[in-house]
């Protein structure tokens, strides 16, 4: 005999012999289900197992109906009708029992008798709607008085079914409409959430584009290369919320790297790195010539490249954004931002902003280079 610690029971009619069976869950093996006869327990046969097997994950995701009625024969009739339609039913006998079920189960719909021992179905309706306005309640009653009906509607009942329930037609109609209403409301809620998220993303994109245009205009006003690079770092830090930023320039072979502009970085380190950047994370980032974003904490493989000096004085956490500066297909430098402030992490808008700003900065750098050569009395050539 299987030791059954029954969590839920649903009356099921076995199609082969039309006998009533109880669909049970063994809490020892919560992903296994058993059939048990009314007077005996027996493990489900392989044939029936294939027909009705459900995983515990599926049970947790289905719509659950809480059926409340203290008169067992009457409750079993409704329970059987619902089970034959494929609904997952949680039985309860009193208002107090139902409230305990609601506290431990994610119930979608309540079917409750109005006249229950101690506290009534109307009281359960009131308490359930106060706790979860999204839940729907259908009342079952012999007394269809206008007073009860009005009181139920005022408390938020979805529908009212008058007994006797001889066939499932009226029951199915009410339950199907209630569940369809709940699904539609949930779908609309999801669409609204997606729309709000899309609008937030659009607003963020528009804000970023405006900031990018403003930064590009400031870059265009700079004729001196050092002023232009300083403005590039300042604009990038301001719009992304980075606490540290710098420009690393490289020679034509992209093997020697020097810090040209730094903000928020230790001055002694800036002077040291201006003459040449030692092997470490900074030189590795610049050499790779690829955009990079770490939204928050640095992963172990990045930390492994970092020198103690870089960790203490150059980089700030959380977050890292890297955008190469390329001119005429050649790497000329790298924009590095780190240590986001006022929010938890960098995001894709920040990376996109840095990449776009770096691209426009290289165009401005090319213009500034032409102006610089003119000032030195050298006419520009097609090859620069």
FINU-851236 format. One record per atom (N, C-alpha, C): x, y, z. Coordinates in steps of 0.1 Angstrom, whole numbers, padded with zeros to 4 digits, always signed. Layout:
<recs>
XYZ ...
</recs>
This chain:
<recs>
+0009-0012+0000 +0000+0000+0000 +0009+0012+0000 +0005+0022-0008 +0013+0035-0009 +0009+0044+0002 +0019+0049+0010 +0015+0059+0020 +0012+0072+0014 +0000+0076+0015 -0005+0088+0008 -0005+0100+0017 +0003+0110+0015 +0002+0123+0022 -0005+0132+0012 -0018+0133+0011 -0025+0139+0001 -0025+0154+0002 -0020+0161-0008 -0020+0176-0008 -0033+0181-0014 -0037+0175-0026 -0049+0179-0033 -0056+0166-0037 -0069+0168-0039 -0077+0157-0044 -0087+0162-0055 -0088+0155-0066 -0097+0159-0076 -0104+0146-0081 -0118+0146-0080 -0125+0134-0084 -0123+0132-0099 -0120+0120-0103 -0117+0117-0117 -0125+0105-0121 -0132+0105-0133 -0139+0094-0137 -0131+0086-0147 -0128+0074-0143 -0120+0065-0152 -0129+0060-0163 -0124+0064-0176 -0133+0061-0187 -0134+0046-0190 -0125+0038-0185 -0125+0024-0189 -0136+0017-0181 -0138+0020-0168 -0148+0013-0160 -0158+0022-0153 -0157+0035-0156 -0166+0045-0151 -0166+0046-0135 -0156+0040-0129 -0156+0041-0114 -0149+0054-0110 -0154+0059-0099 -0148+0072-0094 -0134+0069-0088 -0125+0078-0091 -0111+0076-0086 -0107+0090-0080 -0098+0089-0071 -0093+0102-0065 -0079+0104-0071 -0076+0116-0076 -0063+0119-0082 -0055+0125-0071 -0044+0119-0067 -0036+0122-0055 -0022+0126-0058 -0016+0134-0049 -0002+0137-0050 +0005+0131-0037 +0015+0124-0039 +0023+0119-0028 +0034+0129-0024 +0033+0135-0013 +0042+0146-0009 +0057+0140-0008 +0058+0127-0006 +0072+0122-0006 +0078+0123-0020 +0070+0121-0030 +0075+0122-0044 +0066+0132-0051 +0068+0145-0049 +0058+0155-0054 +0056+0156-0069 +0065+0149-0077 +0064+0149-0091 +0057+0137-0096 +0052+0128-0087 +0045+0116-0090 +0030+0117-0086 +0022+0111-0094 +0007+0112-0092 +0002+0098-0091 -0008+0095-0083 -0014+0082-0082 -0029+0083-0083 -0035+0072-0088 -0050+0070-0086 -0052+0062-0074 -0062+0066-0067 -0066+0058-0055 -0081+0056-0055 -0086+0044-0053 -0100+0042-0053 -0106+0048-0040 -0119+0049-0040 -0126+0056-0028 -0123+0048-0015 -0121+0035-0016 -0119+0027-0004 -0105+0020-0004 -0097+0023-0014 -0083+0017-0013 -0073+0026-0021 -0061+0024-0018 -0050+0032-0025 -0042+0022-0034 -0040+0026-0046 -0032+0018-0055 -0024+0027-0065 -0012+0023-0068 -0004+0031-0077 -0011+0030-0091 -0010+0041-0099 -0016+0042-0112 -0009+0032-0121 -0016+0026-0130 -0010+0016-0140 -0003+0024-0151 +0006+0017-0158 +0014+0024-0169 +0005+0030-0179 -0006+0022-0182 -0015+0027-0193 -0022+0040-0188 -0027+0040-0176 -0033+0053-0171 -0023+0064-0169 -0011+0060-0165 -0001+0069-0162 +0002+0078-0174 +0003+0072-0186 +0005+0079-0198 -0006+0088-0201 -0018+0084-0197 -0030+0092-0201 -0031+0105-0192 -0027+0104-0179 -0030+0115-0170 -0018+0121-0164 -0006+0116-0167 +0006+0121-0160 +0008+0136-0162 +0011+0143-0152 +0013+0158-0152 +0025+0160-0143 +0034+0169-0147 +0045+0173-0138 +0041+0182-0127 +0049+0183-0117 +0046+0192-0106 +0046+0207-0111 +0056+0209-0120 +0057+0223-0126 +0044+0227-0133 +0038+0217-0141 +0026+0220-0148 +0014+0223-0138 +0013+0215-0128 +0003+0217-0118 +0004+0231-0112 +0016+0236-0109 +0018+0249-0103 +0014+0260-0113 +0014+0258-0126 +0011+0268-0136 -0003+0268-0141 -0011+0258-0138 -0025+0257-0143 -0034+0267-0134 -0046+0270-0140 -0056+0278-0133 -0062+0269-0123 -0062+0273-0110 -0068+0266-0099 -0081+0271-0095 -0091+0263-0093 -0104+0267-0088 -0106+0262-0074 -0109+0271-0065 -0112+0267-0051 -0127+0265-0050 -0131+0253-0046 -0145+0250-0045 -0148+0248-0030 -0157+0257-0025 -0160+0257-0011 -0175+0253-0008 -0177+0242-0002 -0190+0237+0002 -0189+0227+0013 -0196+0229+0024 -0195+0220+0036 -0203+0207+0034 -0212+0206+0024 -0220+0194+0022 -0213+0185+0012 -0207+0174+0016 -0198+0167+0007 -0204+0161-0005 -0216+0155-0005 -0222+0149-0017 -0224+0160-0028 -0229+0172-0023 -0231+0183-0032 -0218+0188-0038 -0208+0189-0029 -0195+0194-0034 -0189+0185-0044 -0190+0171-0041 -0184+0162-0050 -0191+0162-0064 -0204+0165-0065 -0210+0166-0078 -0204+0177-0086 -0202+0189-0080 -0196+0200-0087 -0182+0197-0090 -0175+0191-0081 -0161+0188-0082 -0159+0178-0094 -0168+0168-0095 -0166+0159-0106 -0169+0165-0120 -0179+0174-0120 -0182+0181-0133 -0170+0189-0137 -0164+0196-0128 -0153+0204-0132 -0141+0196-0136 -0138+0185-0128 -0127+0176-0132 -0129+0170-0145 -0141+0166-0149 -0144+0160-0162 -0141+0170-0173 -0142+0183-0170 -0139+0193-0180 -0124+0197-0180 -0116+0191-0171 -0102+0193-0171 -0097+0204-0162 -0106+0209-0153 -0102+0219-0144 -0095+0213-0132 -0086+0221-0126 -0079+0217-0114 -0086+0222-0102 -0091+0214-0094 -0100+0218-0083 -0093+0216-0069 -0095+0226-0061 -0090+0225-0047 -0103+0226-0038 -0106+0215-0031 -0118+0215-0023 -0116+0221-0009 -0126+0228-0004 -0126+0233+0010 -0140+0232+0015 -0141+0230+0029 -0154+0228+0035 -0160+0240+0042 -0151+0249+0046 -0156+0261+0054 -0149+0273+0049 -0154+0285+0054 -0147+0298+0050 -0133+0298+0056 -0131+0293+0068 -0118+0293+0074 -0109+0284+0066 -0114+0272+0062 -0106+0263+0054 -0102+0269+0041 -0111+0276+0035 -0108+0283+0022 -0098+0294+0024 -0099+0301+0035 -0089+0312+0037 -0075+0306+0038 -0074+0295+0045 -0061+0288+0046 -0055+0284+0033 -0064+0279+0024 -0061+0275+0011 -0056+0287+0003 -0063+0298+0004 -0059+0310-0004 -0045+0315+0001 -0042+0313+0013 -0029+0318+0018 -0018+0309+0013 -0020+0297+0009 -0010+0288+0005 -0010+0284-0009 -0021+0287-0016 -0022+0284-0031 -0025+0296-0039 -0020+0295-0052 -0023+0306-0061 -0036+0303-0068 -0047+0307-0063 -0060+0304-0068 -0065+0314-0078 -0070+0309-0089 -0075+0318-0100 -0090+0322-0098 -0098+0312-0094 -0112+0314-0093 -0118+0307-0081 -0128+0313-0074 -0134+0307-0063 -0149+0304-0066 -0153+0292-0064 -0167+0288-0064 -0171+0285-0050 -0180+0293-0044 -0184+0291-0030 -0199+0291-0028 -0203+0282-0019 -0217+0282-0014 -0219+0294-0005 -0230+0300-0007 -0233+0313+0002 -0235+0309+0016 -0242+0298+0019 -0245+0294+0033 -0235+0284+0037 -0225+0288+0046 -0215+0279+0051 -0215+0280+0066 -0210+0270+0073 -0209+0270+0088 -0201+0282+0092 -0205+0288+0103 -0198+0300+0109 -0199+0312+0099 -0188+0314+0092 -0188+0325+0083 -0193+0322+0069 -0200+0331+0063 -0207+0328+0050 -0198+0329+0038 -0204+0325+0027 -0197+0327+0014 -0195+0341+0010 -0205+0350+0014 -0204+0364+0012 -0192+0370+0019 -0190+0365+0032 -0178+0370+0039 -0165+0366+0032 -0165+0353+0027 -0153+0348+0020 -0151+0357+0008 -0162+0360+0001 -0161+0369-0011 -0154+0382-0007 -0159+0388+0003 -0153+0401+0008 -0139+0400+0011 -0135+0390+0019 -0121+0389+0023 -0112+0386+0012 -0117+0377+0003 -0108+0373-0009 -0106+0385-0018 -0116+0393-0021 -0114+0404-0030 -0105+0415-0023 -0106+0416-0010 -0098+0426-0003 -0083+0422-0004 -0081+0409-0003 -0067+0403-0003 -0061+0403-0017 -0070+0400-0027 -0066+0399-0041 -0077+0404-0050 -0077+0417-0054 -0088+0422-0063 -0088+0415-0076 -0078+0408-0080 -0077+0401-0093 -0085+0388-0093 -0087+0382-0082 -0094+0369-0081 -0109+0371-0084 -0115+0362-0090 -0130+0362-0093 -0137+0352-0085 -0149+0355-0081 -0157+0347-0072 -0171+0344-0078 -0175+0331-0079 -0188+0328-0084 -0196+0321-0072 -0207+0326-0069 -0215+0322-0057 -0225+0311-0061 -0226+0300-0053 -0236+0290-0055 -0246+0291-0044 -0259+0290-0047 -0269+0292-0037 -0282+0286-0041 -0290+0283-0030 -0305+0280-0032 -0313+0292-0031 -0308+0302-0025 -0316+0315-0022 -0312+0326-0032 -0320+0328-0042 -0316+0338-0052 -0324+0351-0050 -0325+0355-0037 -0332+0367-0034 -0325+0379-0040 -0332+0390-0043 -0326+0402-0048 -0317+0408-0038 -0319+0407-0025 -0311+0413-0015 -0297+0406-0016 -0297+0392-0016 -0284+0385-0017 -0277+0388-0030 -0284+0389-0040 -0278+0392-0053 -0272+0406-0053 -0279+0416-0048 -0273+0430-0048 -0261+0430-0039 -0262+0424-0027 -0251+0424-0018 -0238+0417-0024 -0241+0406-0031 -0230+0399-0038 -0223+0408-0049 -0231+0414-0057 -0226+0423-0067 -0218+0435-0061 -0223+0440-0050 -0216+0451-0044 -0202+0447-0039 -0202+0435-0034 -0189+0429-0029 -0180+0425-0040 -0184+0425-0052 -0175+0421-0064 -0177+0408-0069 -0188+0401-0067 -0190+0387-0072 -0190+0388-0088 -0184+0378-0094 -0184+0378-0109 -0198+0372-0114 -0203+0362-0107 -0215+0356-0112 -0222+0349-0100 -0234+0344-0103 -0243+0338-0093 -0250+0326-0099 -0248+0314-0094 -0254+0302-0099 -0264+0297-0089 -0277+0295-0094 -0287+0290-0085 -0288+0275-0086 -0288+0268-0075 -0289+0253-0075 -0304+0250-0077 -0307+0237-0081 -0297+0226-0083 -0290+0227-0096 -0278+0221-0096 -0269+0221-0108 -0270+0206-0113 -0280+0204-0122 -0283+0191-0127 -0273+0187-0138 -0269+0196-0146 -0260+0194-0157 -0248+0204-0156 -0238+0201-0164 -0226+0210-0163 -0228+0222-0172 -0238+0224-0179 -0239+0235-0189 -0238+0248-0183 -0247+0251-0172 -0247+0264-0166 -0234+0266-0158 -0229+0256-0152 -0216+0257-0144 -0205+0260-0154 -0204+0252-0165 -0193+0254-0174 -0193+0268-0180 -0205+0273-0184 -0207+0286-0190 -0201+0297-0181 -0205+0296-0168 -0201+0306-0158 -0186+0306-0156 -0181+0293-0154 -0166+0292-0151 -0158+0296-0164 -0162+0292-0176 -0155+0295-0188 -0154+0310-0190 -0166+0317-0187 -0166+0331-0189 -0157+0338-0179 -0157+0334-0166 -0149+0340-0156 -0134+0338-0159 -0130+0326-0163 -0116+0323-0166 -0112+0331-0179 -0121+0332-0189 -0117+0340-0201 -0115+0354-0197 -0124+0359-0188 -0123+0373-0183 -0109+0375-0176 -0105+0366-0168 -0093+0367-0161 -0081+0366-0170 -0082+0357-0180 -0071+0356-0190 -0069+0369-0198 -0081+0374-0202 -0081+0386-0210 -0075+0398-0202 -0079+0399-0190 -0074+0410-0181 -0059+0408-0179 -0054+0396-0177 -0040+0393-0176 -0032+0396-0189 -0038+0393-0200 -0032+0396-0213 -0031+0411-0215 -0042+0418-0212 -0041+0433-0213 -0031+0439-0204 -0030+0433-0192 -0020+0438-0182 -0006+0437-0188 -0004+0425-0194 +0010+0422-0200 +0013+0432-0211 +0003+0434-0220 +0005+0443-0231 +0008+0457-0226 +0000+0461-0215 +0003+0475-0210 +0017+0476-0204 +0021+0465-0197 +0035+0465-0191 +0045+0466-0203 +0043+0458-0213 +0052+0459-0225 +0052+0472-0231 +0041+0479-0232 +0040+0492-0238 +0047+0502-0230 +0045+0501-0217 +0052+0511-0208 +0067+0509-0208 +0071+0496-0209 +0086+0494-0210 +0091+0499-0224 +0083+0497-0234 +0087+0502-0247 +0088+0518-0247 +0078+0524-0241 +0078+0539-0240 +0090+0544-0232 +0093+0536-0221 +0105+0540-0213 +0118+0539-0221 +0119+0528-0229 +0130+0526-0237 +0131+0537-0248 +0120+0540-0254 +0119+0551-0264 +0123+0564-0258 +0118+0567-0246 +0122+0580-0240 +0137+0581-0237 +0142+0569-0232 +0156+0569-0229 +0164+0570-0242 +0160+0564-0253 +0167+0566-0266 +0166+0580-0271 +0155+0587-0269 +0153+0601-0274 +0162+0610-0265 +0163+0607-0252 +0171+0615-0243 +0186+0613-0247 +0190+0600-0250 +0203+0598-0254 +0207+0605-0267 +0198+0604-0277 +0200+0611-0290 +0202+0626-0288 +0194+0632-0280 +0195+0646-0277 +0209+0649-0271 +0212+0641-0261 +0225+0643-0254 +0237+0641-0264 +0235+0631-0273 +0246+0628-0283 +0247+0640-0293 +0236+0646-0297 +0236+0657-0306 +0243+0669-0299 +0240+0672-0287 +0246+0683-0279 +0261+0681-0278 +0265+0668-0275 +0279+0665-0273 +0286+0667-0287 +0280+0662-0298 +0286+0664-0311 +0288+0678-0314 +0279+0687-0311 +0280+0701-0313 +0292+0707-0306 +0293+0703-0293 +0304+0708-0285 +0318+0703-0291 +0318+0690-0296 +0330+0685-0302 +0334+0693-0315 +0323+0697-0322 +0326+0704-0335 +0331+0718-0333 +0329+0723-0321 +0334+0737-0318 +0349+0737-0314 +0355+0725-0312 +0369+0724-0307 +0378+0722-0319 +0388+0731-0320 +0398+0730-0331 +0411+0724-0326 +0413+0725-0313 +0425+0719-0308 +0423+0704-0304 +0432+0695-0307 +0430+0681-0305 +0429+0678-0290 +0437+0684-0281 +0436+0682-0267 +0422+0686-0261 +0418+0698-0266 +0404+0703-0261 +0393+0693-0266 +0395+0688-0278 +0385+0679-0283 +0384+0666-0275 +0396+0660-0272 +0396+0648-0264 +0391+0650-0250 +0394+0662-0244 +0389+0665-0231 +0374+0665-0231 +0368+0672-0241 +0354+0673-0243 +0348+0659-0245 +0354+0651-0252 +0349+0637-0255 +0348+0629-0242 +0358+0630-0233 +0358+0623-0220 +0347+0629-0211 +0346+0642-0211 +0337+0649-0202 +0322+0646-0206 +0320+0646-0219 +0306+0644-0224 +0302+0629-0221 +0311+0620-0224 +0309+0606-0222 +0306+0603-0207 +0314+0609-0198 +0312+0606-0184 +0299+0612-0179 +0296+0624-0184 +0284+0631-0179 +0271+0623-0183 +0271+0618-0195 +0258+0612-0200 +0257+0597-0196 +0268+0590-0193 +0267+0576-0189 +0268+0575-0174 +0271+0586-0167 +0272+0585-0152 +0285+0578-0147 +0295+0578-0155 +0308+0572-0151 +0315+0581-0142 +0322+0575-0132 +0330+0584-0123 +0345+0586-0127 +0349+0577-0136 +0363+0578-0142 +0362+0576-0157 +0371+0584-0164 +0371+0583-0178 +0385+0587-0183 +0389+0581-0195 +0402+0585-0201 +0402+0582-0216 +0412+0588-0222 +0415+0585-0236 +0429+0579-0237 +0430+0567-0242 +0443+0561-0245 +0446+0562-0259 +0458+0568-0263 +0462+0569-0277 +0473+0559-0279 +0474+0554-0292 +0484+0544-0296 +0492+0549-0308 +0503+0543-0310 +0511+0545-0322 +0506+0538-0334 +0512+0540-0345 +0506+0533-0357 +0506+0518-0357 +0516+0513-0349 +0516+0498-0348 +0507+0492-0338 +0500+0501-0330 +0491+0497-0319 +0498+0488-0309 +0511+0492-0306 +0518+0484-0296 +0522+0493-0284 +0523+0506-0286 +0527+0515-0276 +0515+0524-0272 +0511+0524-0260 +0499+0531-0255 +0502+0542-0245 +0496+0553-0246 +0498+0564-0237 +0485+0571-0233 +0484+0574-0221 +0472+0581-0216 +0473+0596-0220 +0463+0601-0227 +0463+0615-0232 +0454+0624-0223 +0442+0619-0219 +0433+0627-0211 +0427+0617-0200 +0426+0622-0188 +0420+0614-0177 +0412+0623-0168 +0401+0618-0164 +0392+0625-0154 +0388+0615-0143 +0389+0620-0131 +0385+0612-0119 +0396+0601-0116 +0407+0602-0123 +0418+0592-0121 +0430+0599-0113 +0436+0592-0104 +0447+0597-0097 +0457+0604-0105 +0461+0616-0102 +0470+0625-0110 +0483+0619-0112 +0489+0612-0102 +0502+0606-0103 +0501+0595-0113 +0490+0587-0113 +0489+0576-0123 +0488+0582-0137 +0480+0593-0139 +0479+0600-0152 +0492+0604-0157 +0501+0610-0149 +0514+0614-0153 +0522+0602-0157 +0522+0592-0149 +0530+0580-0152 +0525+0573-0165 +0512+0572-0167 +0507+0565-0179 +0508+0574-0191 +0510+0587-0189 +0512+0596-0201 +0524+0593-0209 +0534+0587-0202 +0547+0584-0209 +0547+0569-0214 +0537+0562-0210 +0536+0548-0215 +0528+0539-0205 +0519+0531-0210 +0511+0523-0201 +0517+0509-0200 +0520+0504-0188 +0526+0491-0186 +0516+0480-0189 +0521+0468-0190 +0512+0456-0193 +0502+0455-0182 +0490+0452-0186 +0479+0451-0176 +0466+0451-0183 +0455+0454-0176 +0442+0454-0182 +0440+0466-0192 +0446+0477-0188 +0444+0489-0197 +0450+0486-0211 +0462+0482-0211 +0469+0479-0224 +0462+0468-0231 +0457+0458-0224 +0450+0447-0231 +0437+0451-0237 +0429+0460-0230 +0417+0465-0235 +0420+0473-0248 +0430+0482-0247 +0433+0491-0259 +0438+0482-0271 +0446+0472-0268 +0451+0464-0279 +0440+0456-0286 +0430+0452-0279 +0420+0443-0285 +0411+0450-0295 +0410+0464-0294 +0403+0471-0304 +0389+0467-0306 +0382+0465-0295 +0368+0461-0296 +0359+0468-0285 +0347+0471-0289 +0338+0477-0278 +0336+0466-0267 +0334+0471-0255 +0332+0462-0243 +0323+0469-0233 +0314+0461-0227 +0306+0466-0216 +0305+0456-0205 +0309+0459-0193 +0306+0451-0181 +0296+0459-0173 +0284+0454-0172 +0274+0462-0166 +0276+0465-0151 +0282+0456-0144 +0284+0458-0129 +0297+0453-0125 +0297+0442-0117 +0310+0437-0111 +0318+0431-0122 +0332+0432-0121 +0341+0427-0131 +0342+0411-0129 +0341+0404-0140 +0342+0389-0139 +0356+0385-0136 +0358+0373-0131 +0372+0368-0127 +0382+0369-0138 +0379+0366-0151 +0389+0367-0161 +0393+0381-0164 +0385+0391-0162 +0389+0405-0163 +0398+0409-0151 +0394+0405-0139 +0402+0408-0127 +0416+0402-0128 +0417+0391-0135 +0430+0384-0136 +0440+0392-0144 +0435+0401-0153 +0443+0409-0162 +0447+0422-0154 +0440+0426-0144 +0442+0439-0137 +0453+0438-0128 +0462+0449-0129 +0473+0450-0119 +0468+0456-0106 +0475+0455-0096 +0471+0461-0083 +0470+0476-0084 +0479+0482-0092 +0479+0496-0094 +0466+0501-0102 +0463+0493-0112 +0450+0496-0119 +0438+0495-0111 +0438+0484-0102 +0427+0481-0094 +0425+0493-0083 +0436+0497-0078 +0435+0507-0067 +0433+0522-0072 +0439+0525-0084 +0439+0539-0088 +0433+0542-0102 +0432+0532-0110 +0427+0535-0124 +0413+0532-0126 +0409+0520-0124 +0395+0516-0126 +0386+0518-0114 +0373+0521-0116 +0364+0521-0105 +0352+0512-0108 +0347+0506-0098 +0335+0497-0100 +0323+0503-0093 +0311+0499-0098 +0308+0489-0108 +0308+0494-0122 +0310+0485-0131 +0308+0488-0146 +0321+0492-0153 +0321+0489-0166 +0332+0493-0175 +0326+0494-0189 +0330+0505-0196 +0326+0507-0210 +0339+0510-0218 +0341+0504-0229 +0353+0506-0237 +0348+0508-0252 +0353+0519-0258 +0349+0521-0272 +0362+0526-0280 +0366+0518-0290 +0378+0521-0298 +0376+0534-0306 +0386+0542-0308 +0386+0553-0317 +0394+0549-0330 +0386+0549-0341 +0392+0544-0353 +0392+0556-0364 +0403+0558-0371 +0403+0568-0381 +0409+0562-0394 +0401+0562-0405 +0404+0557-0417 +0408+0542-0416 +0400+0535-0408 +0402+0520-0407 +0413+0516-0397 +0420+0526-0391 +0431+0523-0382 +0428+0527-0368 +0432+0519-0358 +0430+0522-0344 +0439+0534-0340 +0433+0544-0335 +0442+0556-0330 +0441+0557-0315 +0431+0552-0309 +0429+0553-0294 +0417+0546-0289 +0415+0547-0276 +0404+0540-0269 +0398+0549-0258 +0385+0550-0258 +0378+0557-0247 +0374+0546-0237 +0378+0549-0224 +0375+0540-0213 +0367+0547-0202 +0356+0541-0198 +0348+0547-0188 +0345+0536-0177 +0345+0540-0164 +0343+0530-0154 +0337+0537-0142 +0331+0528-0133 +0325+0532-0120 +0312+0541-0122 +0301+0534-0126 +0289+0541-0128 +0284+0546-0114 +0278+0558-0113 +0273+0563-0101 +0258+0567-0103 +0251+0568-0091 +0237+0572-0091 +0228+0561-0096 +0233+0549-0101 +0224+0538-0104 +0232+0525-0103 +0225+0514-0105 +0232+0501-0102 +0242+0497-0112 +0240+0500-0125 +0248+0495-0136 +0247+0503-0148 +0257+0501-0157 +0256+0506-0171 +0246+0498-0178 +0241+0504-0190 +0232+0497-0198 +0235+0499-0213 +0227+0493-0222 +0230+0493-0236 +0230+0507-0242 +0222+0515-0236 +0221+0529-0241 +0235+0536-0238 +0241+0533-0227 +0254+0539-0223 +0264+0535-0233 +0265+0522-0236 +0274+0517-0246 +0272+0523-0260 +0260+0523-0264 +0256+0529-0277 +0261+0543-0278 +0258+0551-0267 +0262+0565-0267 +0277+0566-0268 +0285+0558-0261 +0299+0559-0261 +0304+0556-0275 +0299+0546-0281 +0303+0542-0295 +0301+0553-0305 +0288+0558-0305 +0285+0569-0314 +0293+0581-0312 +0295+0585-0299 +0303+0597-0296 +0317+0595-0300 +0323+0583-0298 +0336+0581-0303 +0338+0582-0318 +0328+0577-0325 +0328+0578-0340 +0328+0592-0344 +0319+0600-0338 +0319+0614-0342 +0331+0622-0338 +0337+0617-0327 +0349+0624-0322 +0361+0621-0332 +0362+0609-0338 +0372+0607-0348 +0371+0616-0360 +0358+0618-0364 +0356+0628-0375 +0361+0642-0371 +0358+0646-0359 +0362+0659-0354 +0377+0659-0353 +0383+0648-0349 +0398+0647-0348 +0404+0649-0361 +0398+0643-0371 +0404+0644-0385 +0404+0658-0390 +0392+0665-0387 +0391+0679-0390 +0402+0687-0383 +0403+0685-0370 +0413+0692-0362 +0427+0690-0366 +0430+0677-0371 +0443+0674-0376 +0446+0682-0389 +0436+0684-0398 +0438+0691-0410 +0440+0706-0406 +0433+0711-0397 +0435+0725-0392 +0449+0727-0386 +0453+0717-0379 +0466+0718-0372 +0477+0718-0383 +0476+0710-0393 +0486+0710-0404 +0486+0723-0412 +0474+0729-0414 +0473+0742-0421 +0481+0752-0413 +0479+0752-0399 +0486+0761-0391 +0501+0760-0391 +0506+0748-0394 +0520+0745-0395 +0525+0747-0409 +0516+0751-0418 +0520+0754-0431 +0521+0742-0440 +0515+0731-0436 +0515+0719-0444 +0501+0716-0450 +0500+0715-0463 +0487+0712-0469 +0484+0697-0467 +0471+0694-0464 +0467+0680-0462 +0467+0673-0475 +0469+0660-0474 +0469+0651-0486 +0457+0641-0484 +0454+0633-0495 +0444+0624-0494 +0447+0613-0484 +0460+0610-0482 +0464+0600-0472 +0466+0605-0458 +0463+0618-0456 +0466+0624-0443 +0481+0626-0441 
</recs>
